[in-house]
Amino acid sequence: MAFPRISHDPAVMGGKTCIRGLRITVGTIVGLMASGSSRERILQAYPLLEPADIDETLAYAAWRMEEREEALVLS
């Protein structure tokens, strides 16, 4: 799966995934959305972001969750 707006550079933000090489991490945006911040508020807080950045950030996070292996807990 391709995510052209998501970047990963060991020299930027300690190698965390960022949006378009900016110092705005995927985790920051996902965390803001999860805590109830609106898209409009996030775009105001981070004026370099574009609406498509938020869309792709959420798609990337969902994709990463699908790729993560979880240990089964038998009860």
Secondary structure, 3 states (H helix, E strand, C coil): CCCCCEEECCCCHHHCEEECCCCCEHHHHHHHHHCCCCHHHHHHHCCCCCHHHHHHHHHHHHHHHHHCCCCCCCC
